[in-house]
């Protein structure tokens, strides 16, 4: 195991068995997209993101369905050419092999859950 993977594993292990708020696990950074992987298993991943206003992820595809849950803020999420405007507390499932992109209408935090099956 590389030092980086070992550090990630220790970081994730420090979250086990603790009550916490999702919003507190990742911080905003001016002009940036910040990500923090909190679970990484062969069967899937859970990653938290913080997007500063105007930041985003360009159009791409993924081989598995992905659930996006907005913790706070507002995001425009485009799936196969259709744009949805999500606010904190809302979620969308992005289907496998369909193009999707995300952009922060206002700064927002989200949880991305991808199940590899």
PyMOL commands that set and color helices and strands:
alter all, ss='L'
color gray80, all
select helices_A, chain A and resi 3-13+22-25
alter helices_A, ss='H'
color red, helices_A
select strands_A, chain A and resi 33-41+44-51+56-60+66-79+82-87+91-94+100-115
alter strands_A, ss='S'
color yellow, strands_A
deselect
rebuild
show_as cartoon
